[in-house]
Amino acid sequence: MKDFADLLGRVLISIIFFFEVYDTLGFWESTKDTMTAYNVTWNQDLILIVAITLLILGSIMVLIGYYANVGAFLLLLYLVPFTFIVFSFWNDDIDFRRVNSLGFARNLAICGGLLILIANGGAGRFSIKRMVHVLRLPKE
């Protein structure tokens, strides 16, 4: 049961970040406008390219289970700054504080899931990494 839960958890976590890539690529200019609204104005194209690279590499690694702990770390490199920039509820008016605090808490929960993946040292039984190591031919 644990192996299936590990696999399902990796799939669900990856879906969130794949959607983020899709959304960023599909709405490139409006994403840059949103970054400007959050006072992230330095070299926006570079920041977006780095973020998309982290998201794609991290999501694929987590999904297929090949060095999933490294992939989870890459996703954390994206998610932690994003969370503190976008959901800085402590700076918001009282009307927006509740909504942004929920978004902040949700992202912290996702960070917790990624940290668990890192702490477990990998993806478990249903992973590409395990299949590669199990299917190695014996040396003569």
C-alpha positions, -999 to 999 in steps of 0.1 A, spaced: 0 0 0 29 24 8 43 20 -27 10 29 -43 6 59 -20 42 70 -29 34 68 -66 1 85 -63 16 113 -42 44 119 -67 18 120 -96 -4 145 -78 25 167 -67 39 167 -103 5 177 -118 5 209 -98 38 220 -111 32 208 -147 1 230 -147 22 259 -134 45 254 -165 15 253 -188 0 284 -173 33 303 -174 40 294 -210 4 300 -222 2 334 -205 37 346 -208 30 383 -210 3 383 -183 27 364 -161 53 392 -166 26 417 -158 18 399 -126 55 398 -117 56 436 -122 26 439 -98 46 420 -72 77 443 -78 97 415 -95 111 436 -123 147 425 -127 152 405 -159 118 389 -159 124 367 -190 155 351 -173 136 345 -141 107 329 -160 131 307 -180 149 296 -148 116 290 -130 102 269 -159 134 249 -161 132 241 -124 96 232 -127 100 209 -157 131 191 -144 118 188 -109 84 176 -120 97 150 -143 122 137 -118 95 135 -91 70 119 -115 92 91 -128 110 86 -96 145 91 -110 163 110 -82 130 122 -69 146 137 -39 167 160 -62 136 168 -82 118 177 -50 146 200 -40 144 217 -74 107 223 -69 114 237 -35 139 262 -50 109 275 -70 81 272 -45 96 288 -14 104 322 -30 72 321 -50 52 315 -18 68 344 1 65 368 -28 29 360 -39 12 351 -7 27 377 17 -5 380 36 11 399 65 14 429 41 -22 427 28 -53 446 37 -76 428 60 -99 419 31 -73 400 13 -54 386 43 -76 355 48 -74 344 11 -37 349 8 -30 332 42 -49 301 29 -28 302 -3 3 306 18 -7 276 40 -15 255 10 19 261 -5 36 253 29 17 220 29 31 212 -6 66 221 7 60 197 35 52 169 10 83 177 -10 104 176 22 89 142 30 100 130 -4 135 143 2 136 128 37 125 94 23 156 95 1 137 87 -31 106 75 -48 102 40 -35 94 8 -53 75 22 -83 102 44 -98 124 45 -129 156 46 -107 146 13 -90 138 -3 -124 172 7 -138 191 -7 -108 170 -39 -107 173 -46 -144 211 -42 -146 227 -72 -161 252 -90 -139 289 -85 -146 308 -115 -159 
